[in-house]
Amino acid sequence: MRRNLLALVAGVVTMVAMTGVSTACTWGVYEPEIPESIRKEL
């Protein structure tokens, strides 16, 4: 019984971690347009 519970918890934690990684990767690709006023300063 205890082994099954640990396996279930491990599975849930793995799914949460994979969800976090996939959303981080999606946002990592996003690069907003830099406003013209800031581009001139760079």
N, CA, C and O atoms as a GROMACS GRO file, in nm:
protein
  168
    1MET      N    1   0.082  -0.120   0.000
    1MET     CA    2   0.000   0.000   0.000
    1MET      C    3   0.087   0.127   0.000
    1MET      O    4   0.063   0.220  -0.076
    2ARG      N    5   0.187   0.127   0.086
    2ARG     CA    6   0.273   0.246   0.096
    2ARG      C    7   0.352   0.267  -0.034
    2ARG      O    8   0.373   0.380  -0.077
    3ARG      N    9   0.395   0.156  -0.095
    3ARG     CA   10   0.471   0.165  -0.221
    3ARG      C   11   0.383   0.225  -0.332
    3ARG      O   12   0.431   0.306  -0.412
    4ASN      N   13   0.257   0.186  -0.337
    4ASN     CA   14   0.165   0.240  -0.437
    4ASN      C   15   0.143   0.390  -0.417
    4ASN      O   16   0.135   0.466  -0.513
    5LEU      N   17   0.132   0.430  -0.292
    5LEU     CA   18   0.113   0.571  -0.260
    5LEU      C   19   0.235   0.653  -0.303
    5LEU      O   20   0.220   0.762  -0.358
    6LEU      N   21   0.354   0.601  -0.277
    6LEU     CA   22   0.476   0.671  -0.317
    6LEU      C   23   0.486   0.680  -0.470
    6LEU      O   24   0.529   0.782  -0.523
    7ALA      N   25   0.447   0.575  -0.539
    7ALA     CA   26   0.449   0.577  -0.685
    7ALA      C   27   0.351   0.681  -0.739
    7ALA      O   28   0.380   0.751  -0.836
    8LEU      N   29   0.235   0.691  -0.676
    8LEU     CA   30   0.135   0.790  -0.717
    8LEU      C   31   0.187   0.932  -0.696
    8LEU      O   32   0.173   1.017  -0.783
    9VAL      N   33   0.246   0.956  -0.579
    9VAL     CA   34   0.302   1.089  -0.550
    9VAL      C   35   0.413   1.122  -0.648
    9VAL      O   36   0.421   1.235  -0.696
   10ALA      N   37   0.499   1.027  -0.677
   10ALA     CA   38   0.608   1.050  -0.772
   10ALA      C   39   0.554   1.082  -0.911
   10ALA      O   40   0.608   1.169  -0.980
   11GLY      N   41   0.449   1.015  -0.952
   11GLY     CA   42   0.388   1.043  -1.081
   11GLY      C   43   0.328   1.182  -1.088
   11GLY      O   44   0.342   1.252  -1.189
   12VAL      N   45   0.260   1.223  -0.982
   12VAL     CA   46   0.198   1.356  -0.979
   12VAL      C   47   0.306   1.463  -0.981
   12VAL      O   48   0.294   1.562  -1.053
   13VAL      N   49   0.411   1.445  -0.902
   13VAL     CA   50   0.519   1.543  -0.898
   13VAL      C   51   0.588   1.552  -1.035
   13VAL      O   52   0.624   1.661  -1.078
   14THR      N   53   0.606   1.441  -1.101
   14THR     CA   54   0.666   1.441  -1.235
   14THR      C   55   0.580   1.517  -1.334
   14THR      O   56   0.632   1.594  -1.415
   15MET      N   57   0.449   1.497  -1.329
   15MET     CA   58   0.358   1.569  -1.420
   15MET      C   59   0.362   1.719  -1.394
   15MET      O   60   0.360   1.798  -1.488
   16VAL      N   61   0.367   1.759  -1.267
   16VAL     CA   62   0.374   1.901  -1.234
   16VAL      C   63   0.505   1.961  -1.286
   16VAL      O   64   0.506   2.071  -1.340
   17ALA      N   65   0.614   1.888  -1.269
   17ALA     CA   66   0.744   1.936  -1.316
   17ALA      C   67   0.745   1.949  -1.468
   17ALA      O   68   0.797   2.048  -1.521
   18MET      N   69   0.690   1.852  -1.539
   18MET     CA   70   0.687   1.858  -1.685
   18MET      C   71   0.601   1.974  -1.733
   18MET      O   72   0.634   2.037  -1.834
   19THR      N   73   0.493   2.002  -1.665
   19THR     CA   74   0.407   2.115  -1.700
   19THR      C   75   0.482   2.246  -1.682
   19THR      O   76   0.473   2.335  -1.766
   20GLY      N   77   0.556   2.258  -1.573
   20GLY     CA   78   0.634   2.378  -1.548
   20GLY      C   79   0.741   2.399  -1.652
   20GLY      O   80   0.765   2.512  -1.695
   21VAL      N   81   0.807   2.293  -1.694
   21VAL     CA   82   0.913   2.303  -1.794
   21VAL      C   83   0.856   2.341  -1.930
   21VAL      O   84   0.914   2.423  -2.001
   22SER      N   85   0.744   2.282  -1.967
   22SER     CA   86   0.689   2.311  -2.099
   22SER      C   87   0.643   2.456  -2.110
   22SER      O   88   0.658   2.517  -2.216
   23THR      N   89   0.588   2.514  -2.003
   23THR     CA   90   0.546   2.654  -2.010
   23THR      C   91   0.667   2.746  -2.008
   23THR      O   92   0.664   2.852  -2.070
   24ALA      N   93   0.771   2.708  -1.938
   24ALA     CA   94   0.893   2.789  -1.937
   24ALA      C   95   0.957   2.791  -2.075
   24ALA      O   96   1.007   2.895  -2.119
   25CYS      N   97   0.955   2.680  -2.143
   25CYS     CA   98   1.014   2.673  -2.277
   25CYS      C   99   0.934   2.760  -2.375
   25CYS      O  100   0.992   2.826  -2.462
   26THR      N  101   0.804   2.759  -2.362
   26THR     CA  102   0.722   2.840  -2.451
   26THR      C  103   0.752   2.988  -2.433
   26THR      O  104   0.761   3.062  -2.531
   27TRP      N  105   0.766   3.032  -2.308
   27TRP     CA  106   0.795   3.172  -2.282
   27TRP      C  107   0.939   3.207  -2.314
   27TRP      O  108   0.969   3.323  -2.341
   28GLY      N  109   1.029   3.109  -2.313
   28GLY     CA  110   1.169   3.134  -2.345
   28GLY      C  111   1.189   3.173  -2.490
   28GLY      O  112   1.287   3.241  -2.522
   29VAL      N  113   1.101   3.132  -2.577
   29VAL     CA  114   1.112   3.162  -2.719
   29VAL      C  115   1.060   3.302  -2.750
   29VAL      O  116   1.101   3.363  -2.848
   30TYR      N  117   0.970   3.353  -2.667
   30TYR     CA  118   0.905   3.482  -2.690
   30TYR      C  119   1.002   3.597  -2.670
   30TYR      O  120   1.065   3.608  -2.564
   31GLU      N  121   1.015   3.682  -2.771
   31GLU     CA  122   1.096   3.803  -2.760
   31GLU      C  123   1.011   3.922  -2.805
   31GLU      O  124   0.979   3.934  -2.923
   32PRO      N  125   0.974   4.008  -2.712
   32PRO     CA  126   0.890   4.122  -2.749
   32PRO      C  127   0.966   4.223  -2.836
   32PRO      O  128   1.089   4.230  -2.831
   33GLU      N  129   0.892   4.300  -2.912
   33GLU     CA  130   0.951   4.404  -2.996
   33GLU      C  131   1.004   4.517  -2.907
   33GLU      O  132   0.935   4.563  -2.816
   34ILE      N  133   1.125   4.560  -2.934
   34ILE     CA  134   1.186   4.668  -2.855
   34ILE      C  135   1.137   4.802  -2.911
   34ILE      O  136   1.146   4.824  -3.032
   35PRO      N  137   1.086   4.890  -2.826
   35PRO     CA  138   1.040   5.021  -2.874
   35PRO      C  139   1.154   5.101  -2.938
   35PRO      O  140   1.270   5.087  -2.901
   36GLU      N  141   1.119   5.183  -3.034
   36GLU     CA  142   1.217   5.263  -3.108
   36GLU      C  143   1.299   5.353  -3.016
   36GLU      O  144   1.419   5.369  -3.037
   37SER      N  145   1.235   5.413  -2.915
   37SER     CA  146   1.306   5.503  -2.824
   37SER      C  147   1.417   5.431  -2.747
   37SER      O  148   1.522   5.488  -2.721
   38ILE      N  149   1.393   5.308  -2.711
   38ILE     CA  150   1.495   5.232  -2.638
   38ILE      C  151   1.605   5.186  -2.735
   38ILE      O  152   1.722   5.185  -2.698
   39ARG      N  153   1.568   5.148  -2.856
   39ARG     CA  154   1.667   5.103  -2.954
   39ARG      C  155   1.770   5.212  -2.984
   39ARG      O  156   1.887   5.181  -3.005
   40LYS      N  157   1.727   5.337  -2.986
   40LYS     CA  158   1.819   5.447  -3.013
   40LYS      C  159   1.923   5.461  -2.903
   40LYS      O  160   2.038   5.496  -2.930
   41GLU      N  161   1.883   5.433  -2.778
   41GLU     CA  162   1.975   5.444  -2.665
   41GLU      C  163   2.078   5.333  -2.664
   41GLU      O  164   2.188   5.351  -2.614
   42LEU      N  165   2.044   5.218  -2.719
   42LEU     CA  166   2.135   5.105  -2.718
   42LEU      C  167   2.238   5.126  -2.827
   42LEU      O  168   2.327   5.042  -2.846
   0.00000   0.00000   0.00000
